Amino acid sequence: MDKDKELFDGFIQSYLFSLKYLQDFISAPAAEYGISFDQFLIMREVSDAKNEITLMDVAELHRVSRSAISRQISGLLNNDYVYQRIDPNDRRRKILKLTPEGKKVEAALLEIGLKRARQWKKIFGAKRLDQVLGFIKEFTQEVVTKEPSYFAARGETIKKSGK
C-alpha cells in the first residue's frame, strides 16, 4: 500500500508543479497574438486542409459541439485571422479560410512550436519523446476514456477514430 501512496503522491507532485501549468506554457505564444492554443490548432487545421473545411468539420476533429467551435472561430473572425465563405451549392455550409494575416500568424506560431519541439528533442532525444507521447496516448485510451464521466463520451470518439 505504501507503493500505491507513493505513486499517487508522485502524480500529485507532477500535477502541482508541471501538468497544471502545461496548458499555460503551451498557450503562451498564441496568447501574444490574442488567441488561445485551441484557436491556433483551428488555424492549423484550416491551413493543412487538403479540401474545404467547415465549422462542423473542425468541431468533429476537436470532438466538441458546434457551439464550442463557433465561439473559438468567432475570436478568429474578430482578429481577422479567418473568414467564412458560403458554399454556393449549399448556403448553410460555411467554408473556413485563413486571411493573409491569419496565414502569417499561423506560420509564426508553427515555427515557434517547431523550435520548441527541436529544443525538447535536443534535451530528451527523439526516442524518449516518442515513448512519452506513446505513454500519454496509452494512458488516455486505457484510463481517461474509461472513466465514467464527461471524458468517457469523448473517449468513444477517440477509440473509433483510432487516435
C-alpha positions as a printed NumPy array, in Angstrom:
array([[  0.   ,   0.   ,   0.   ],
       [  2.925,   2.365,   0.645],
       [  3.983,   1.993,  -3.016],
       [  0.449,   2.951,  -4.133],
       [  0.536,   6.035,  -1.935],
       [  3.998,   6.881,  -3.232],
       [  2.747,   6.638,  -6.839],
       [ -0.301,   8.748,  -6.054],
       [  1.83 ,  11.345,  -4.249],
       [  4.155,  11.399,  -7.269],
       [  1.183,  12.121,  -9.51 ],
       [  0.035,  14.91 ,  -7.18 ],
       [  3.523,  16.473,  -7.225],
       [  3.676,  16.221, -11.031],
       [  0.265,  17.839, -11.297],
       [  1.021,  20.644,  -8.836],
       [  4.36 ,  21.612, -10.314],
       [  4.113,  20.649, -14.002],
       [  0.869,  19.429, -15.514],
       [ -1.223,  22.233, -14.044],
       [  0.946,  24.796, -15.858],
       [  1.446,  22.866, -19.091],
       [ -1.51 ,  24.49 , -20.856],
       [ -0.261,  27.968, -19.896],
       [  3.205,  27.05 , -21.17 ],
       [  1.843,  25.7  , -24.447],
       [ -0.606,  28.593, -24.894],
       [  1.839,  31.438, -24.196],
       [  2.998,  32.041, -27.804],
       [ -0.589,  32.082, -29.134],
       [ -1.649,  34.487, -26.385],
       [  0.797,  37.034, -27.787],
       [ -1.424,  37.108, -30.89 ],
       [ -4.62 ,  37.402, -28.856],
       [ -5.739,  33.801, -29.366],
       [ -5.776,  30.536, -27.443],
       [ -3.801,  27.418, -28.297],
       [ -7.081,  25.789, -29.39 ],
       [ -7.656,  28.652, -31.814],
       [ -4.148,  28.159, -33.184],
       [ -4.991,  24.479, -33.708],
       [ -8.082,  25.505, -35.673],
       [ -5.901,  27.745, -37.822],
       [ -3.514,  24.8  , -38.396],
       [ -6.403,  22.592, -39.476],
       [ -7.685,  25.246, -41.88 ],
       [ -4.163,  25.73 , -43.254],
       [ -3.47 ,  21.99 , -43.587],
       [ -6.871,  21.021, -45.021],
       [ -6.488,  19.227, -48.354],
       [-10.086,  20.085, -49.235],
       [-12.534,  22.663, -47.984],
       [-13.024,  22.622, -44.226],
       [-16.135,  23.795, -42.411],
       [-17.01 ,  24.69 , -38.857],
       [-18.659,  21.264, -38.472],
       [-15.514,  19.522, -39.732],
       [-13.459,  21.346, -37.103],
       [-15.986,  20.509, -34.365],
       [-15.701,  16.828, -35.309],
       [-11.885,  16.943, -35.32 ],
       [-11.883,  18.531, -31.847],
       [-14.656,  16.211, -30.594],
       [-16.686,  19.157, -29.311],
       [-20.03 ,  20.755, -30.065],
       [-20.735,  23.12 , -32.916],
       [-21.366,  25.94 , -30.44 ],
       [-17.994,  25.385, -28.724],
       [-16.169,  25.663, -32.049],
       [-18.325,  28.635, -33.072],
       [-17.061,  30.535, -30.026],
       [-13.454,  29.729, -30.929],
       [-13.939,  30.7  , -34.569],
       [-15.713,  33.9  , -33.555],
       [-12.496,  35.08 , -31.906],
       [-10.516,  34.228, -35.03 ],
       [-13.02 ,  36.149, -37.16 ],
       [-12.793,  39.144, -34.802],
       [ -8.989,  39.11 , -35.044],
       [ -9.246,  38.899, -38.845],
       [ -7.323,  35.609, -38.897],
       [-10.036,  33.598, -40.672],
       [-13.013,  34.318, -42.855],
       [-16.011,  32.242, -43.853],
       [-17.07 ,  31.696, -47.435],
       [-20.586,  30.46 , -48.108],
       [-20.726,  27.345, -50.271],
       [-22.666,  28.343, -53.413],
       [-24.105,  24.801, -53.648],
       [-25.311,  24.725, -50.027],
       [-25.763,  28.124, -48.429],
       [-25.856,  26.53 , -44.95 ],
       [-22.224,  25.406, -45.336],
       [-19.582,  27.942, -44.345],
       [-16.111,  27.15 , -45.58 ],
       [-13.249,  28.41 , -43.423],
       [-10.209,  30.095, -44.926],
       [ -7.226,  31.907, -43.429],
       [ -6.834,  35.593, -44.176],
       [ -3.387,  36.842, -45.254],
       [ -2.813,  37.959, -41.64 ],
       [ -4.053,  34.572, -40.406],
       [ -1.532,  32.819, -42.662],
       [  1.286,  34.926, -41.172],
       [  0.189,  34.246, -37.589],
       [ -0.286,  30.509, -38.196],
       [  3.166,  30.265, -39.813],
       [  4.803,  32.228, -36.976],
       [  3.17 ,  30.085, -34.278],
       [  4.032,  26.89 , -36.14 ],
       [  7.674,  27.966, -36.314],
       [  7.687,  28.733, -32.575],
       [  6.171,  25.3  , -31.902],
       [  8.699,  23.545, -34.129],
       [ 11.555,  25.42 , -32.452],
       [ 10.307,  24.259, -29.048],
       [  9.965,  20.682, -30.312],
       [ 13.548,  20.759, -31.592],
       [ 14.723,  22.015, -28.176],
       [ 12.863,  19.195, -26.419],
       [ 14.392,  16.709, -28.85 ],
       [ 17.887,  18.018, -28.012],
       [ 17.19 ,  17.68 , -24.295],
       [ 15.442,  14.298, -24.262],
       [ 16.111,  12.695, -27.642],
       [ 13.539,  11.574, -30.192],
       [ 13.223,   8.071, -28.735],
       [ 12.37 ,   9.284, -25.24 ],
       [  9.873,  11.856, -26.557],
       [  8.216,   9.128, -28.642],
       [  7.985,   6.982, -25.504],
       [  6.417,   9.83 , -23.502],
       [  3.891,  10.564, -26.251],
       [  3.141,   6.847, -26.56 ],
       [  2.562,   6.629, -22.817],
       [  0.252,   9.666, -22.862],
       [ -1.741,   8.129, -25.728],
       [ -1.963,   4.785, -23.913],
       [ -2.917,   6.49 , -20.631],
       [ -5.67 ,   8.388, -22.445],
       [ -7.015,   5.212, -24.062],
       [ -6.771,   2.969, -21.007],
       [ -7.623,   5.385, -18.18 ],
       [ -9.107,   8.704, -19.246],
       [-11.507,   7.345, -21.866],
       [-12.747,   4.647, -19.485],
       [-13.684,   7.   , -16.642],
       [-17.474,   7.124, -16.177],
       [-17.52 ,  10.872, -16.73 ],
       [-17.509,  13.561, -19.372],
       [-14.286,  12.153, -20.787],
       [-15.798,   8.721, -21.358],
       [-18.163,  10.107, -24.019],
       [-15.247,  11.857, -25.72 ],
       [-13.216,   8.668, -25.417],
       [-15.666,   6.727, -27.541],
       [-14.852,   9.069, -30.399],
       [-11.127,   8.667, -29.748],
       [-11.398,   4.862, -29.808],
       [-13.47 ,   4.833, -33.004],
       [-11.125,   7.189, -34.823],
       [ -8.049,   5.329, -33.564],
       [ -6.483,   8.487, -32.16 ]])
